[in-house]
Amino acid sequence: MIYTLCKNVIKSGNYEHQSMQNKLDVFLLGNRITSKQYTELCDLMKAQQATTEQTQSID
């Protein structure tokens, strides 16, 4: 459930990067998400951040 919620928030782009990273760290440490899910969510954030930076540089 936490994994799905985090994934939806990240896909929406409605988050602050460092805050979400901290939450993912806590969820991993608390065994609320697996290391595989953690890696996937971090990669998703990195990809979204790169896309946002590319869009901003074009404008």
Phi and psi in radians as a Rosetta constraint file:
Dihedral C 1 N 2 CA 2 C 2 CIRCULARHARMONIC -1.047 0.35
Dihedral N 2 CA 2 C 2 N 3 CIRCULARHARMONIC -0.720 0.35
Dihedral C 2 N 3 CA 3 C 3 CIRCULARHARMONIC -1.003 0.35
Dihedral N 3 CA 3 C 3 N 4 CIRCULARHARMONIC -0.851 0.35
Dihedral C 3 N 4 CA 4 C 4 CIRCULARHARMONIC -1.097 0.35
Dihedral N 4 CA 4 C 4 N 5 CIRCULARHARMONIC -0.738 0.35
Dihedral C 4 N 5 CA 5 C 5 CIRCULARHARMONIC -1.113 0.35
Dihedral N 5 CA 5 C 5 N 6 CIRCULARHARMONIC -0.790 0.35
Dihedral C 5 N 6 CA 6 C 6 CIRCULARHARMONIC -1.093 0.35
Dihedral N 6 CA 6 C 6 N 7 CIRCULARHARMONIC -0.746 0.35
Dihedral C 6 N 7 CA 7 C 7 CIRCULARHARMONIC -1.074 0.35
Dihedral N 7 CA 7 C 7 N 8 CIRCULARHARMONIC -0.724 0.35
Dihedral C 7 N 8 CA 8 C 8 CIRCULARHARMONIC -1.134 0.35
Dihedral N 8 CA 8 C 8 N 9 CIRCULARHARMONIC -0.723 0.35
Dihedral C 8 N 9 CA 9 C 9 CIRCULARHARMONIC -1.128 0.35
Dihedral N 9 CA 9 C 9 N 10 CIRCULARHARMONIC -0.780 0.35
Dihedral C 9 N 10 CA 10 C 10 CIRCULARHARMONIC -1.102 0.35
Dihedral N 10 CA 10 C 10 N 11 CIRCULARHARMONIC -0.777 0.35
Dihedral C 10 N 11 CA 11 C 11 CIRCULARHARMONIC -1.080 0.35
Dihedral N 11 CA 11 C 11 N 12 CIRCULARHARMONIC -0.584 0.35
Dihedral C 11 N 12 CA 12 C 12 CIRCULARHARMONIC -1.268 0.35
Dihedral N 12 CA 12 C 12 N 13 CIRCULARHARMONIC -0.398 0.35
Dihedral C 12 N 13 CA 13 C 13 CIRCULARHARMONIC 1.382 0.35
Dihedral N 13 CA 13 C 13 N 14 CIRCULARHARMONIC 0.130 0.35
Dihedral C 13 N 14 CA 14 C 14 CIRCULARHARMONIC -1.661 0.35
Dihedral N 14 CA 14 C 14 N 15 CIRCULARHARMONIC 1.150 0.35
Dihedral C 14 N 15 CA 15 C 15 CIRCULARHARMONIC -2.770 0.35
Dihedral N 15 CA 15 C 15 N 16 CIRCULARHARMONIC 2.818 0.35
Dihedral C 15 N 16 CA 16 C 16 CIRCULARHARMONIC -1.754 0.35
Dihedral N 16 CA 16 C 16 N 17 CIRCULARHARMONIC 2.271 0.35
Dihedral C 16 N 17 CA 17 C 17 CIRCULARHARMONIC -0.950 0.35
Dihedral N 17 CA 17 C 17 N 18 CIRCULARHARMONIC -0.931 0.35
Dihedral C 17 N 18 CA 18 C 18 CIRCULARHARMONIC -1.139 0.35
Dihedral N 18 CA 18 C 18 N 19 CIRCULARHARMONIC -0.646 0.35
Dihedral C 18 N 19 CA 19 C 19 CIRCULARHARMONIC -1.112 0.35
Dihedral N 19 CA 19 C 19 N 20 CIRCULARHARMONIC -0.770 0.35
Dihedral C 19 N 20 CA 20 C 20 CIRCULARHARMONIC -1.176 0.35
Dihedral N 20 CA 20 C 20 N 21 CIRCULARHARMONIC -0.669 0.35
Dihedral C 20 N 21 CA 21 C 21 CIRCULARHARMONIC -1.053 0.35
Dihedral N 21 CA 21 C 21 N 22 CIRCULARHARMONIC -0.760 0.35
Dihedral C 21 N 22 CA 22 C 22 CIRCULARHARMONIC -1.073 0.35
Dihedral N 22 CA 22 C 22 N 23 CIRCULARHARMONIC -0.725 0.35
Dihedral C 22 N 23 CA 23 C 23 CIRCULARHARMONIC -1.114 0.35
Dihedral N 23 CA 23 C 23 N 24 CIRCULARHARMONIC -0.766 0.35
Dihedral C 23 N 24 CA 24 C 24 CIRCULARHARMONIC -1.077 0.35
Dihedral N 24 CA 24 C 24 N 25 CIRCULARHARMONIC -0.689 0.35
Dihedral C 24 N 25 CA 25 C 25 CIRCULARHARMONIC -1.043 0.35
Dihedral N 25 CA 25 C 25 N 26 CIRCULARHARMONIC -0.796 0.35
Dihedral C 25 N 26 CA 26 C 26 CIRCULARHARMONIC -1.139 0.35
Dihedral N 26 CA 26 C 26 N 27 CIRCULARHARMONIC -0.739 0.35
Dihedral C 26 N 27 CA 27 C 27 CIRCULARHARMONIC -1.103 0.35
Dihedral N 27 CA 27 C 27 N 28 CIRCULARHARMONIC -0.655 0.35
Dihedral C 27 N 28 CA 28 C 28 CIRCULARHARMONIC -1.157 0.35
Dihedral N 28 CA 28 C 28 N 29 CIRCULARHARMONIC -0.833 0.35
Dihedral C 28 N 29 CA 29 C 29 CIRCULARHARMONIC -1.109 0.35
Dihedral N 29 CA 29 C 29 N 30 CIRCULARHARMONIC -0.558 0.35
Dihedral C 29 N 30 CA 30 C 30 CIRCULARHARMONIC -1.526 0.35
Dihedral N 30 CA 30 C 30 N 31 CIRCULARHARMONIC 0.139 0.35
Dihedral C 30 N 31 CA 31 C 31 CIRCULARHARMONIC 1.009 0.35
Dihedral N 31 CA 31 C 31 N 32 CIRCULARHARMONIC 0.542 0.35
Dihedral C 31 N 32 CA 32 C 32 CIRCULARHARMONIC -1.500 0.35
Dihedral N 32 CA 32 C 32 N 33 CIRCULARHARMONIC -0.417 0.35
Dihedral C 32 N 33 CA 33 C 33 CIRCULARHARMONIC -2.336 0.35
Dihedral N 33 CA 33 C 33 N 34 CIRCULARHARMONIC 2.747 0.35
Dihedral C 33 N 34 CA 34 C 34 CIRCULARHARMONIC -1.484 0.35
Dihedral N 34 CA 34 C 34 N 35 CIRCULARHARMONIC 2.905 0.35
Dihedral C 34 N 35 CA 35 C 35 CIRCULARHARMONIC -1.123 0.35
Dihedral N 35 CA 35 C 35 N 36 CIRCULARHARMONIC -0.579 0.35
Dihedral C 35 N 36 CA 36 C 36 CIRCULARHARMONIC -1.138 0.35
Dihedral N 36 CA 36 C 36 N 37 CIRCULARHARMONIC -0.771 0.35
Dihedral C 36 N 37 CA 37 C 37 CIRCULARHARMONIC -1.129 0.35
Dihedral N 37 CA 37 C 37 N 38 CIRCULARHARMONIC -0.719 0.35
Dihedral C 37 N 38 CA 38 C 38 CIRCULARHARMONIC -1.008 0.35
Dihedral N 38 CA 38 C 38 N 39 CIRCULARHARMONIC -0.859 0.35
Dihedral C 38 N 39 CA 39 C 39 CIRCULARHARMONIC -1.065 0.35
Dihedral N 39 CA 39 C 39 N 40 CIRCULARHARMONIC -0.753 0.35
Dihedral C 39 N 40 CA 40 C 40 CIRCULARHARMONIC -1.084 0.35
Dihedral N 40 CA 40 C 40 N 41 CIRCULARHARMONIC -0.772 0.35
Dihedral C 40 N 41 CA 41 C 41 CIRCULARHARMONIC -1.185 0.35
Dihedral N 41 CA 41 C 41 N 42 CIRCULARHARMONIC -0.677 0.35
Dihedral C 41 N 42 CA 42 C 42 CIRCULARHARMONIC -1.125 0.35
Dihedral N 42 CA 42 C 42 N 43 CIRCULARHARMONIC -0.738 0.35
Dihedral C 42 N 43 CA 43 C 43 CIRCULARHARMONIC -1.107 0.35
Dihedral N 43 CA 43 C 43 N 44 CIRCULARHARMONIC -0.686 0.35
Dihedral C 43 N 44 CA 44 C 44 CIRCULARHARMONIC -1.102 0.35
Dihedral N 44 CA 44 C 44 N 45 CIRCULARHARMONIC -0.733 0.35
Dihedral C 44 N 45 CA 45 C 45 CIRCULARHARMONIC -1.125 0.35
Dihedral N 45 CA 45 C 45 N 46 CIRCULARHARMONIC -0.740 0.35
Dihedral C 45 N 46 CA 46 C 46 CIRCULARHARMONIC -1.084 0.35
Dihedral N 46 CA 46 C 46 N 47 CIRCULARHARMONIC -0.753 0.35
Dihedral C 46 N 47 CA 47 C 47 CIRCULARHARMONIC -1.118 0.35
Dihedral N 47 CA 47 C 47 N 48 CIRCULARHARMONIC -0.737 0.35
Dihedral C 47 N 48 CA 48 C 48 CIRCULARHARMONIC -1.176 0.35
Dihedral N 48 CA 48 C 48 N 49 CIRCULARHARMONIC -0.683 0.35
Dihedral C 48 N 49 CA 49 C 49 CIRCULARHARMONIC -1.117 0.35
Dihedral N 49 CA 49 C 49 N 50 CIRCULARHARMONIC -0.717 0.35
Dihedral C 49 N 50 CA 50 C 50 CIRCULARHARMONIC -1.109 0.35
Dihedral N 50 CA 50 C 50 N 51 CIRCULARHARMONIC -0.734 0.35
Dihedral C 50 N 51 CA 51 C 51 CIRCULARHARMONIC -1.096 0.35
Dihedral N 51 CA 51 C 51 N 52 CIRCULARHARMONIC -0.752 0.35
Dihedral C 51 N 52 CA 52 C 52 CIRCULARHARMONIC -1.110 0.35
Dihedral N 52 CA 52 C 52 N 53 CIRCULARHARMONIC -0.747 0.35
Dihedral C 52 N 53 CA 53 C 53 CIRCULARHARMONIC -1.116 0.35
Dihedral N 53 CA 53 C 53 N 54 CIRCULARHARMONIC -0.683 0.35
Dihedral C 53 N 54 CA 54 C 54 CIRCULARHARMONIC -1.133 0.35
Dihedral N 54 CA 54 C 54 N 55 CIRCULARHARMONIC -0.732 0.35
Dihedral C 54 N 55 CA 55 C 55 CIRCULARHARMONIC -1.125 0.35
Dihedral N 55 CA 55 C 55 N 56 CIRCULARHARMONIC -0.721 0.35
Dihedral C 55 N 56 CA 56 C 56 CIRCULARHARMONIC -1.188 0.35
Dihedral N 56 CA 56 C 56 N 57 CIRCULARHARMONIC -0.605 0.35
Dihedral C 56 N 57 CA 57 C 57 CIRCULARHARMONIC -1.264 0.35
Dihedral N 57 CA 57 C 57 N 58 CIRCULARHARMONIC -0.442 0.35
Dihedral C 57 N 58 CA 58 C 58 CIRCULARHARMONIC -1.298 0.35
Dihedral N 58 CA 58 C 58 N 59 CIRCULARHARMONIC -0.634 0.35
